Amino acid sequence: MDKPLLFQAYEWYLASNHDHYKRLQELAPHLKQMGFSAIWLPPFFKATSPFDVGYGIYDLYDLGEFDQLGQLPTRYGNREDLEKLLQTLTDLDLLPLADVVINHKAGADFSERFLATPVNPENREEVIGEEREIEGWTGFRFPGRGGKYSGFVWHYYHFTGVDYDNLAHEAGIFKISGEYKDWAEGVSREKGNYDYLMFANVDHAHPDVIEELKRWIDWLLSSLPLRGLRFDALKHIDADFMLDYLRHLNGRELLLIGEYWENNADTLIHYIDQMEQKMILFDVPLHFHFYEASIRGADYDLRTIKDNTLVDRMPTHAVTFVDNHDSQPGQSLQSFVEDSFKIQAYTFILLRKDGFPSVFYGDYLGIGGEDPNKSHQRMIDKLLEIRRDHAAGEQHDYFEHHNCIGWLRTGDEHHTPLAVLLSNGQSHEIRMEVGRHLAGRAFVDYTGHQVGEVFIDEEGWGIFYTGDNSVSVWGLAK
């Protein structure tokens, strides 16, 4: 894929008016024009309510087709609207990605009684009470679907834990008892064992569950023209199950992206290797570098910004991103990159050679809700145009100053060099070598932030500059 580029096509506070698929259909030609190659769609399965972003999964087989939980469409639209959007994306040669949420289920149809043990929410290996009978919402029969596509009925023994006991009216984390039933081993060791995340936690070791989830993914991929999958909450799903699941997908030409929210490149690389390198992961450490830089301002040493990131250590398997729906304000993983560094961060992921950049809907078109954030589309589009039309060739880094770093893209037979600078403090300049063949030629700042020209000397060097807390991208004057 030439210059791969992902668009995350939703944010947490979109209007719940079931029109999002139609909006994306209208936006798709512009995204294609800007150079995007893949579109990460929101979870399009029936969730707990019309207001659910889609991660409170109820029925994976309901794409907005059945009247369930008091709604026929999902938050984003009905199945017909989804299929029209997918057809538009396919016609534009944009790869649609489904958001696969198979860690938990919510909005159960009936409760059941079973034995369970309360555990410490901060250390799930620590038992804090006696095993007892509880009543949990673990029954899923999907009456509105009536067995169409799948007759599988979920019961308590298909889960490992729940977060509420109806008998005692007590919230907490309750580990479900049963023969051969335990928290998964191949998960994050955060909180002792991070198998349990929310709602009714799926038991990925149960043979009936494994068979049903494989049957479901086969149905999904045969029903819709999907070209990729984004897997949610991987640190909470058993690694042995995930490897078997990925092997089940062998032979299909799919872009497979995983979300393993861990600020540690070693952990991410280990997981990629566990998955036999069949999957690429979001570069969470790079995101946190951006976040720290935005908080600390000029005190942050830009020369360290790529240290121990996935894109630096394993660039072929890194999805670089600035923010997403989880990091945006008001969410559990809030770590939103401040506006003061937002464009510097996008310059870094969009104009460097390595990585699979992802642009977040909330940064591109703005965030809704009670505390809205502005759109950065004008400047991101400028960077996308530069990426599409000019960024090519090898990359030479000039990470020489605490508050200003730069790199040169050397160009190729169709593109001339680009000199990129970004600062988080006062204006600064960097001397870069573009080549003797360009001696005497003038370079201008394609972002429009700096006026004037930089002329290349007889040895092929130019002294490029940027403003206070800014970015500049210098290319050959027309």
C-alpha positions as CSV (number, residue, x, y, z in Angstrom):
1,M,0.0,0.0,0.0
2,D,1.6,3.3,-1.1
3,K,1.6,5.9,1.7
4,P,-0.9,4.1,3.9
5,L,-3.2,6.5,5.8
6,L,-6.1,5.6,8.2
7,F,-9.1,7.8,9.1
8,Q,-10.8,7.0,12.4
9,A,-14.3,7.9,11.3
10,Y,-16.0,8.8,14.6
11,E,-15.6,10.4,18.0
12,W,-17.3,9.8,21.4
13,Y,-19.8,12.6,21.3
14,L,-21.4,12.3,17.8
15,A,-25.0,13.2,17.6
16,S,-27.3,10.2,18.3
17,N,-29.5,10.8,15.2
18,H,-28.7,7.7,13.2
19,D,-27.3,9.8,10.3
20,H,-23.6,9.2,10.7
21,Y,-23.3,6.7,7.9
22,K,-24.9,9.2,5.5
23,R,-22.4,11.9,6.7
24,L,-19.5,9.6,6.1
25,Q,-20.8,8.8,2.6
26,E,-20.8,12.5,1.8
27,L,-17.3,12.9,3.3
28,A,-15.7,9.9,1.6
29,P,-14.8,11.6,-1.8
30,H,-12.9,14.3,0.1
31,L,-11.1,11.7,2.2
32,K,-10.0,9.9,-0.9
33,Q,-8.8,13.2,-2.5
34,M,-6.7,13.9,0.7
35,G,-4.9,10.6,0.3
36,F,-6.6,8.3,2.8
37,S,-6.4,4.6,2.0
38,A,-8.4,3.1,4.9
39,I,-11.5,4.1,6.9
40,W,-11.9,2.8,10.5
41,L,-15.6,2.7,11.1
42,P,-17.3,2.9,14.5
43,P,-18.6,-0.4,16.1
44,F,-21.7,-1.0,13.9
45,F,-23.3,-3.7,16.0
46,K,-26.4,-3.3,18.2
47,A,-25.4,-1.9,21.6
48,T,-27.2,-1.1,24.8
49,S,-29.0,2.0,23.5
50,P,-29.2,4.5,20.7
51,F,-26.7,6.6,22.7
52,D,-24.1,3.8,23.1
53,V,-20.9,4.6,21.1
54,G,-20.9,0.9,20.3
55,Y,-18.6,-0.6,22.9
56,G,-21.5,-1.8,25.1
57,I,-22.0,-4.7,22.6
58,Y,-25.3,-6.5,22.8
59,D,-25.7,-8.5,19.5
60,L,-22.8,-8.9,17.0
61,Y,-25.2,-10.2,14.4
62,D,-27.5,-7.1,14.5
63,L,-26.1,-4.4,12.2
64,G,-29.1,-2.1,12.6
65,E,-31.5,-4.6,11.1
66,F,-33.7,-5.8,14.1
67,D,-35.9,-4.1,16.6
68,Q,-33.9,-4.9,19.8
69,L,-33.5,-3.0,23.1
70,G,-36.0,-0.5,21.8
71,Q,-34.2,0.4,18.6
72,L,-33.8,-0.8,15.1
73,P,-30.9,1.4,13.9
74,T,-27.7,1.7,15.9
75,R,-26.4,5.1,16.9
76,Y,-24.9,5.5,13.4
77,G,-27.8,4.3,11.2
78,N,-29.4,1.1,9.9
79,R,-27.9,-1.8,8.0
80,E,-29.1,-0.4,4.7
81,D,-27.2,2.9,5.4
82,L,-24.1,0.9,6.4
83,E,-24.2,-1.1,3.2
84,K,-24.5,2.0,1.1
85,L,-21.6,3.6,2.9
86,L,-19.5,0.4,2.4
87,Q,-20.3,0.4,-1.3
88,T,-19.2,4.0,-1.6
89,L,-15.9,3.3,0.1
90,T,-15.4,0.3,-2.1
91,D,-16.1,2.2,-5.2
92,L,-13.5,4.8,-4.1
93,D,-11.0,2.1,-3.3
94,L,-11.0,3.0,0.4
95,L,-10.5,0.0,2.7
96,P,-13.4,-0.2,5.2
97,L,-12.3,-1.5,8.7
98,A,-14.8,-3.0,11.2
99,D,-14.3,-2.4,14.9
100,V,-14.3,-5.9,16.4
101,V,-15.5,-5.9,20.1
102,I,-15.4,-9.4,21.4
103,N,-14.2,-8.9,25.0
104,H,-17.6,-8.4,26.6
105,K,-21.4,-8.3,26.2
106,A,-24.0,-5.9,27.6
107,G,-27.7,-5.3,27.8
108,A,-28.6,-9.0,28.6
109,D,-32.1,-10.3,27.9
110,F,-32.4,-12.1,31.3
111,S,-30.5,-12.7,34.5
112,E,-29.3,-16.0,35.9
113,R,-28.2,-17.3,39.3
114,F,-24.8,-18.9,39.6
115,L,-21.8,-19.2,42.0
116,A,-19.2,-16.5,42.0
117,T,-16.5,-15.0,44.2
118,P,-16.0,-11.2,44.8
119,V,-12.4,-10.0,44.1
120,N,-10.5,-6.8,44.7
121,P,-11.1,-4.5,41.7
122,E,-7.5,-3.2,42.0
123,N,-6.1,-6.8,42.3
124,R,-8.3,-9.3,40.6
125,E,-6.2,-12.2,42.0
126,E,-7.2,-11.2,45.6
127,V,-10.4,-12.8,46.8
128,I,-12.3,-10.4,49.2
129,G,-15.3,-12.6,50.1
130,E,-16.7,-16.1,50.1
131,E,-17.9,-17.9,47.1
132,R,-21.7,-17.4,47.0
133,E,-24.7,-17.5,44.7
134,I,-25.3,-14.3,42.9
135,E,-27.6,-13.1,40.2
136,G,-26.1,-11.6,37.1
137,W,-27.2,-10.3,33.7
138,T,-25.6,-13.1,31.6
139,G,-28.5,-14.4,29.4
140,F,-28.6,-13.3,25.7
141,R,-31.2,-14.9,23.4
142,F,-31.8,-12.0,21.1
143,P,-35.6,-12.3,20.7
144,G,-35.8,-9.5,18.2
145,R,-33.6,-11.5,15.8
146,G,-35.4,-14.8,16.4
147,G,-32.4,-17.0,15.6
148,K,-31.6,-15.5,12.2
149,Y,-27.9,-15.8,11.3
150,S,-27.2,-17.7,14.6
151,G,-29.2,-19.5,17.2
152,F,-26.5,-19.3,19.8
153,V,-27.8,-18.4,23.3
154,W,-25.3,-17.0,25.8
155,H,-25.4,-18.2,29.4
156,Y,-23.4,-17.4,32.5
157,Y,-20.9,-20.2,31.8
158,H,-19.9,-18.4,28.6
159,F,-18.4,-15.6,30.8
160,T,-15.7,-15.3,33.4
161,G,-17.0,-12.4,35.4
162,V,-19.7,-9.7,36.0
163,D,-19.9,-6.4,37.7
164,Y,-23.2,-6.6,39.6
165,D,-25.0,-9.0,41.9
166,N,-28.8,-8.4,41.7
167,L,-29.4,-10.5,44.8
168,A,-27.3,-8.4,47.1
169,H,-27.8,-5.2,45.0
170,E,-24.0,-5.0,45.1
171,A,-21.6,-3.6,42.5
172,G,-18.1,-5.0,42.2
173,I,-16.2,-7.6,40.3
174,F,-17.4,-11.2,40.7
175,K,-15.4,-14.1,39.3
176,I,-17.8,-16.8,38.0
177,S,-17.2,-20.3,39.4
178,G,-17.1,-23.4,37.3
179,E,-15.0,-26.4,36.3
180,Y,-11.8,-25.3,34.4
181,K,-13.0,-21.6,34.8
182,D,-10.5,-19.0,35.7
183,W,-9.2,-15.6,34.6
184,A,-7.3,-15.9,31.3
185,E,-3.5,-16.3,31.6
186,G,-2.5,-14.5,28.4
187,V,-3.7,-11.0,29.4
188,S,-2.1,-7.8,30.9
189,R,-0.9,-8.2,34.5
190,E,-2.2,-4.7,35.3
191,K,-4.5,-5.0,38.3
192,G,-3.1,-8.4,39.0
193,N,-4.9,-9.9,36.0
194,Y,-6.7,-7.6,33.6
195,D,-9.0,-10.2,32.0
196,Y,-12.1,-8.5,33.3
197,L,-12.8,-5.0,31.8
198,M,-16.6,-4.4,31.9
199,F,-20.1,-5.8,31.7
200,A,-20.3,-9.6,31.2
201,N,-16.7,-10.7,30.4
202,V,-16.5,-13.2,27.6
203,D,-14.7,-16.5,28.4
204,H,-12.4,-17.0,25.4
205,A,-11.4,-20.5,26.7
206,H,-14.9,-21.9,26.4
207,P,-15.1,-24.2,23.3
208,D,-18.7,-23.1,22.5
209,V,-17.6,-19.4,22.6
210,I,-14.6,-20.0,20.4
211,E,-16.7,-21.8,17.8
212,E,-19.4,-19.1,17.9
213,L,-16.9,-16.2,17.5
214,K,-15.3,-17.9,14.6
215,R,-18.7,-18.6,13.0
216,W,-19.6,-14.9,13.6
217,I,-16.5,-13.5,12.0
218,D,-17.0,-15.8,9.0
219,W,-20.5,-14.5,8.7
220,L,-19.5,-10.9,9.0
221,L,-16.8,-11.1,6.3
222,S,-19.1,-12.9,3.9
223,S,-21.9,-10.4,4.5
224,L,-20.1,-7.1,4.1
225,P,-17.3,-6.0,1.8
226,L,-14.8,-5.3,4.6
227,R,-11.1,-5.0,4.0
228,G,-9.8,-4.9,7.5
229,L,-10.5,-5.3,11.2
230,R,-9.6,-3.3,14.2
231,F,-9.5,-5.4,17.4
232,D,-10.6,-3.7,20.6
233,A,-9.2,-4.2,24.1
234,L,-6.5,-6.8,23.3
235,K,-4.8,-6.5,26.7
236,H,-7.9,-8.0,28.2
237,I,-8.3,-10.9,25.7
238,D,-6.3,-14.2,26.1
239,A,-3.3,-14.1,23.7
240,D,-3.7,-17.8,22.9
241,F,-7.3,-17.2,21.8
242,M,-6.3,-14.2,19.7
243,L,-3.5,-16.1,17.9
244,D,-5.9,-18.9,17.1
245,Y,-8.4,-16.3,15.9
246,L,-5.9,-14.6,13.6
247,R,-4.8,-18.0,12.2
248,H,-8.5,-18.6,11.5
249,L,-8.4,-15.5,9.3
250,N,-5.5,-16.8,7.2
251,G,-6.0,-16.7,3.5
252,R,-8.1,-13.5,3.6
253,E,-6.5,-10.3,2.4
254,L,-7.3,-8.1,5.5
255,L,-5.6,-5.2,7.2
256,L,-5.5,-6.3,10.9
257,I,-4.9,-3.6,13.5
258,G,-5.0,-4.1,17.3
259,E,-5.5,-1.8,20.2
260,Y,-3.2,-2.9,23.1
261,W,-3.3,0.2,25.4
262,E,0.1,-0.1,27.0
263,N,2.7,2.7,27.2
264,N,5.6,0.3,26.8
265,A,7.2,-0.6,23.4
266,D,8.7,-3.8,24.8
267,T,5.2,-5.0,25.7
268,L,3.8,-4.1,22.3
269,I,6.6,-5.8,20.4
270,H,6.3,-8.9,22.5
271,Y,2.6,-9.1,21.7
272,I,3.2,-8.5,18.0
273,D,5.6,-11.4,18.1
274,Q,3.1,-13.6,20.0
275,M,0.7,-12.9,17.2
276,E,3.3,-14.1,14.7
277,Q,3.4,-10.5,13.3
278,K,0.0,-11.0,11.7
279,M,-1.2,-7.7,13.3
280,I,0.0,-4.2,13.6
281,L,-0.6,-2.1,16.8
282,F,-1.4,1.5,17.7
283,D,1.8,3.2,18.9
284,V,0.6,4.2,22.4
285,P,4.0,5.2,23.6
286,L,4.3,7.8,20.8
287,H,0.8,9.1,21.7
288,F,2.0,9.6,25.3
289,H,5.2,11.4,24.1
290,F,2.9,13.8,22.2
291,Y,0.7,14.3,25.3
292,E,3.7,15.0,27.5
293,A,5.1,17.4,25.0
294,S,1.8,19.3,24.9
295,I,1.6,19.5,28.7
296,R,5.2,20.5,29.3
297,G,5.6,23.0,26.5
298,A,9.2,24.3,26.0
299,D,10.4,22.2,29.0
300,Y,10.0,19.1,26.8
301,D,13.1,17.9,24.9
302,L,11.9,17.3,21.4
303,R,15.0,15.2,20.7
304,T,13.5,12.4,22.8
305,I,10.1,12.3,21.1
306,K,10.6,9.1,19.2
307,D,12.6,7.3,21.9
308,N,11.3,3.8,22.8
309,T,8.2,4.2,20.6
310,L,6.8,1.4,18.4
311,V,7.4,3.3,15.2
312,D,11.1,3.7,16.2
313,R,11.6,0.1,17.3
314,M,9.3,-1.8,14.9
315,P,8.1,0.7,12.2
316,T,6.5,-1.9,9.9
317,H,4.0,-2.7,12.7
318,A,3.2,0.7,14.1
319,V,0.0,2.7,13.6
320,T,1.0,6.2,14.6
321,F,-1.8,8.5,16.0
322,V,-2.2,11.7,17.9
323,D,-5.5,11.0,19.7
324,N,-8.5,8.7,19.5
325,H,-12.0,8.2,21.0
326,D,-10.5,6.8,24.3
327,S,-8.0,9.6,24.8
328,Q,-10.4,12.5,24.2
329,P,-11.7,14.6,27.0
330,G,-14.1,12.9,29.4
331,Q,-13.0,9.3,28.6
332,S,-11.4,6.7,30.9
333,L,-8.1,6.9,29.1
334,Q,-8.1,10.7,28.7
335,S,-4.7,12.0,27.6
336,F,-5.7,14.5,25.0
337,V,-2.9,16.3,23.2
338,E,-3.3,20.0,23.8
339,D,-4.0,22.3,20.9
340,S,-0.6,24.0,21.5
341,F,1.1,20.8,20.2
342,K,-1.6,19.2,18.0
343,I,-0.3,20.3,14.6
344,Q,3.3,19.5,15.6
345,A,2.2,16.0,16.4
346,Y,0.3,15.6,13.1
347,T,3.3,16.9,11.2
348,F,5.4,14.2,12.9
349,I,3.1,11.3,12.0
350,L,2.1,12.5,8.5
351,L,5.4,13.7,7.1
352,R,7.8,11.1,8.4
353,K,8.7,8.0,6.4
354,D,7.7,5.3,8.8
355,G,4.4,4.2,10.4
356,F,0.8,3.9,9.3
357,P,-0.6,7.3,10.4
358,S,-4.2,7.6,11.7
359,V,-6.2,10.8,11.7
360,F,-8.8,11.2,14.4
361,Y,-12.3,12.4,13.5
362,G,-12.4,14.6,16.6
363,D,-9.2,16.4,15.6
364,Y,-10.2,16.7,11.9
365,L,-13.9,17.8,12.3
366,G,-14.1,18.7,15.9
367,I,-15.6,17.2,19.0
368,G,-19.2,17.6,20.1
369,G,-20.9,17.3,23.5
370,E,-21.0,19.7,26.4
371,D,-17.3,20.7,26.1
372,P,-16.6,20.8,22.3
373,N,-13.2,21.0,20.8
374,K,-12.4,22.9,17.6
375,S,-11.7,21.4,14.2
376,H,-8.1,21.3,12.9
377,Q,-9.2,20.3,9.4
378,R,-7.7,23.3,7.6
379,M,-4.2,22.7,8.8
380,I,-4.4,18.9,8.7
381,D,-5.6,19.1,5.1
382,K,-2.6,21.2,4.3
383,L,-0.3,18.6,5.8
384,L,-2.2,15.8,3.9
385,E,-1.7,17.7,0.6
386,I,2.0,18.0,1.3
387,R,2.1,14.3,2.2
388,R,0.2,13.3,-0.9
389,D,2.0,15.5,-3.4
390,H,5.6,15.9,-2.0
391,A,6.7,13.6,0.8
392,A,8.9,10.9,-0.7
393,G,12.3,9.3,-0.5
394,E,14.6,8.5,2.4
395,Q,14.6,10.4,5.7
396,H,17.5,12.2,7.4
397,D,16.9,13.4,10.9
398,Y,18.2,16.7,12.4
399,F,17.3,16.2,16.0
400,E,19.8,18.8,17.3
401,H,18.0,21.3,19.6
402,H,15.9,20.9,22.7
403,N,13.0,22.9,21.3
404,C,13.3,22.4,17.6
405,I,13.8,19.2,15.5
406,G,13.7,18.6,11.8
407,W,14.1,16.0,9.1
408,L,14.7,15.9,5.4
409,R,12.7,13.8,3.0
410,T,15.2,13.3,0.1
411,G,12.5,12.9,-2.6
412,D,12.8,10.6,-5.6
413,E,12.6,10.7,-9.4
414,H,9.2,12.4,-9.2
415,H,9.5,14.5,-6.0
416,T,12.0,17.1,-4.8
417,P,13.3,17.2,-1.2
418,L,11.2,18.5,1.8
419,A,12.7,20.1,4.9
420,V,10.4,19.7,7.9
421,L,10.8,21.6,11.1
422,L,8.7,21.7,14.3
423,S,9.3,23.7,17.5
424,N,7.8,23.8,20.9
425,G,9.5,27.0,22.0
426,Q,11.1,30.1,20.3
427,S,11.7,30.3,16.6
428,H,14.7,28.4,15.4
429,E,16.7,27.4,12.4
430,I,18.3,24.1,11.2
431,R,20.9,23.7,8.4
432,M,20.0,20.8,6.2
433,E,21.6,19.2,3.1
434,V,19.2,18.9,0.1
435,G,21.8,18.2,-2.6
436,R,24.1,20.1,-4.9
437,H,21.8,19.6,-7.8
438,L,19.5,22.2,-6.2
439,A,22.2,24.8,-5.6
440,G,20.8,28.3,-6.2
441,R,17.2,27.1,-6.0
442,A,14.7,28.7,-3.7
443,F,12.6,26.9,-1.1
444,V,9.4,28.2,0.4
445,D,7.3,27.1,3.4
446,Y,4.4,25.1,2.0
447,T,2.4,25.6,5.3
448,G,2.4,29.3,4.7
449,H,3.6,30.0,8.3
450,Q,6.8,31.6,7.1
451,V,7.1,34.1,4.3
452,G,10.3,34.6,2.2
453,E,12.6,32.1,0.6
454,V,15.5,29.9,1.6
455,F,18.2,29.6,-1.1
456,I,20.4,26.5,-1.4
457,D,24.2,27.2,-1.3
458,E,26.8,25.8,-3.7
459,E,27.4,22.8,-1.4
460,G,23.7,21.9,-1.5
461,W,22.8,23.1,2.0
462,G,20.0,25.4,3.2
463,I,19.3,27.2,6.5
464,F,15.6,26.5,7.1
465,Y,13.6,28.1,10.0
466,T,10.3,27.9,11.8
467,G,8.4,30.3,14.1
468,D,7.6,30.1,17.8
469,N,5.7,26.9,18.7
470,S,5.1,26.2,15.1
471,V,5.8,23.9,12.1
472,S,7.2,24.7,8.7
473,V,7.6,22.5,5.7
474,W,10.1,23.8,3.1
475,G,9.8,22.7,-0.5
476,L,11.0,23.8,-3.9
477,A,9.4,27.1,-5.0
478,K,7.1,26.6,-8.0
